[in-house]
Amino acid sequence: MATTTTLSRRDAVRLSRLRLTAQKVAPGAGPALTPSALVRHLFALQAQDLAAATWAVAVRSPGTTETDVGEALREGSIVRSWPMRGTLHLVAPEDLDWMLRLTAPRTIASAAPRFAETGLTARMLDLAAQVAHDRLAGGRALTRAELVAALAEEGVPTAGQGGYHCLWFLAHSRVICAGPPSGKQQTFVLLDEWAQNPRRIEGDEALGEMAARYFVGHGPATVRDFAWWASLTLAQARRGLAVAEAGLASITVGDTVYHLSPELLDSGPLASASGVFLLPSFDEMLLGYQDRSATVPPEHLTSVVPGKNGLFLPVIVAGGTTVATWRRTIARDHVDIIAAPFTTMSSTVKRGYERGARAYARYLGASLMPSAYYGVATP
């Protein structure tokens, strides 16, 4: 579980509203970003739950539909893989290779015990890479089940979690990435065929690029937030910040320094950041920071992460503060959205919630069933 900082509610709300603006959740000046431009702005966006990640893009790109985001994935202008923290994210295709070169070695080393448990020796992992190249070369795509079956046919251990760990390793080793969806199934393709024209940066230049992109897309954030988010050591994070710092601004809250885009300070927390937003599970407003207390009051954290098991529920943020969780039920042509407020919702928050529910239905291309509130979530 992430560490937390003691913040006054006033400071917490200020930080959260600035983050809503930086992340494009709160609408700002200028036209809405396309899905691919939005992903480039955020640099990387949590995507272990693909349906949640698709809404995370669309809620930041007004007018975007589920079909629009799916098309960006099918054409490869957005790529899904494991660039950091051993977790799936959406990234721009040109960024994935250099990100993995920077972050993957430590992540792979940390997984050695899991590989050993499933019989994935160095020889087996080399064999897996060769099988993947052989079966996917020439622009071919295989579903997870098909690729795991191909690996098993050649003698790679795939029983239990072996198949998942093998695909995870191949992605971290820059052999494969997720390709165009096949119906509801994810496919895998060769990274160097799917994400062509990769950027070639390394060392301190790469650290600086990662720092600049993170703080512009997520700031205000601390160097510890950045280190955690990017799977870097604190020393690496500080080196990256040193490279990028001239192009960033900073604010100090108590004795903690937060870094952010200078443009964000020029505009201040826009009035729109005080609105009501329906965010998906695993959203970057929470998963983008080691310390989430600016947006989720500590007393409600267990309602957002029940059982402290790493499952982050969809949330409703009002005025910069998380005030409820929500759930959806999708039928053939309609969706029902129900909120679980932590305390009684004001009429203003209810109206904002209802607007957000209608926006979500439009995104799905579905009609909205009359919504209801159920109880008050118990911390």
C-alpha positions, -999 to +999 in steps of 0.1 A: +000+000+000+012+035-008+026+058+018+005+088+027+014+124+036-006+144+061-022+172+041-048+197+051-080+193+031-073+227+015-039+216+003-052+182-008-080+197-029-055+221-045-032+193-055-060+171-067-076+199-089-042+207-104-038+169-112-072+167-127-062+196-150-028+182-158-043+148-166-070+164-189-098+150-167-110+185-162-116+201-196-093+230-203-087+255-231-083+242-267-097+213-286-101+178-270-071+155-276-075+124-298-070+091-280-034+087-293-025+123-284-041+119-250-019+088-243+012+107-254+003+135-231-001+112-201+030+092-213+016+060-199-018+050-187-026+020-165-043-007-185-045-040-167-083-038-171-087-029-208-123-018-205-113+006-176-083+019-196-106+026-226-129+047-205-099+064-188-089+076-223-124+086-233-132+105-201-102+127-209-111+131-245-147+143-247-168+129-275-145+098-278-164+065-279-154+030-269-151+022-307-127+052-312-103+039-286-106+003-299-097+016-334-066+033-321-055+000-306-063-019-338-043+005-360-014+006-335-015+044-327-018+032-291+000+001-278-007-020-247+022-037-230+042-039-197+065-009-198+069-005-160+060-018-126+053-052-142+019-039-151+000-033-183-002+002-196-012+021-228+017+039-244+027+055-277+043+029-300+075+050-305+080+051-267+077+015-257+111+002-267+132+028-249+110+027-218+115-011-216+153-007-220+153+016-191+129-001-167+127-038-176+161-051-163+152-045-127+117-058-132+129-090-148+155-096-121+128-093-094+108-120-111+135-146-111+120-167-082+087-169-101+104-181-133+123-208-113+091-220-097+075-227-131+107-242-147+114-212-169+151-215-170+173-192-191+173-219-218+136-222-218+131-184-220+155-183-250+135-210-266+103-191-259+117-160-277+126-181-307+092-197-309+075-163-307+097-150-335+089-180-356+052-180-351+046-142-353+070-131-380+055-115-410+028-095-393+010-125-378-010-121-345-019-149-321-043-148-292-029-155-257-042-191-258-028-197-293+007-183-284+008-203-251-002-234-270+026-228-295+051-224-267+039-256-251+042-276-283+079-267-284+085-278-248+083-245-230+068-250-195+034-233-196+014-252-169-001-232-140+012-196-143+040-206-166+023-194-197+015-160-183+050-156-169+065-165-202+044-139-221+052-114-194+090-121-199+087-119-237+070-085-234+096-071-210+123-084-232+110-064-262+100-095-282+062-091-282+035-066-273-002-066-274-016-063-310-050-056-325-079-071-305-096-101-321-132-097-309-130-097-272-096-114-271-062-098-269-036-108-295+002-106-294+025-095-322+062-089-326+071-055-310+096-045-337+070-052-364+040-035-347+057-005-331+080+007-360+102+037-359+110+035-322+128+064-305+164+057-296+173+074-263+191+060-233+209+068-201+203+102-185+186+114-217+160+087-212+156+094-175+151+131-183+125+124-209+106+101-186+107+127-158+096+156-180+067+135-195+056+122-161+055+156-143+038+174-172+011+147-176+007+140-138+021+169-118+020+182-092+039+151-080+070+143-059+102+126-070+091+096-049+058+095-068+078+095-100+103+068-088+074+045-078+053+051-109+082+046-133+098+015-116+130+035-110+153+037-081+151+069-062+186+078-074+175+073-110+144+094-104+165+122-090+189+121-120+159+123-144+145+152-125+178+170-126+178+167-164+142+178-168+140+203-139+148+234-160+116+229-180+094+223-149+079+244-122+075+234-085+054+242-055+060+234-019+033+221+004+045+219+040+080+205+036+073+185+004+082+197-031+059+189-060+069+193-096+046+202-125+042+219-158+048+256-157+017+261-179-004+245-151+007+272-127+000+299-152-036+288-154-040+277-118-066+250-110-092+257-136-128+261-124-138+230-143-116+209-120-142+215-093-167+195-113-178+159-109-161+131-128-167+093-131-133+077-133-127+040-140-110+014-118-072+017-117-073+053-129-041+073-132-056+099-107-050+072-081-024+048-097-003+077-109+011+084-075+026+065-046+007+089-022-030+090-031-042+110-002-047+142-022-076+127-041-088+099-017-092+110+019-074+084+040-106+075+059-122+064+026-093+045+011-105+011+022-138+018+004-118+024-028-094-005-023-115-030-003-094-056+015-062-036+005-058-063-022-047-040-051-081-038-067-090-001-072-128+004-077-142+030-101-146+063-082-166+095-084-145+126-078-163+159-069-144+191-063-111+173-063-122+147-036-133+111-040-169+110-027-182+076-040-175+045-058-197+033-087-205+002-107-221-006-140-243-033-154-243-037-191-271-054-210-275-058-248-285-022-255-284-003-222-263+003-192-272+008-155-248+029-134-252+029-096-232+050-071-222+041-036-216+075-019-195+077+013-219+103+027-251+119+014-246+135-020-255+171-024-279+180-052-250+196-071-229+164-069-260+143-079-265+163-110-228+160-119-230+123-113-260+120-136-242+140-163-212+116-160-235+086-162-251+099-194-216+106-209-206+070-201-237+056-218-229+077-249-194+064-249-207+029-250-234+037-276-260+025-251-291+039-235-290+047-198-313+030-173-326+051-145-298+050-119-302+046-081-280+051-051-274+022-028-266+029+009-235+045+021-202+027+017-187+017+050-150+023+055 
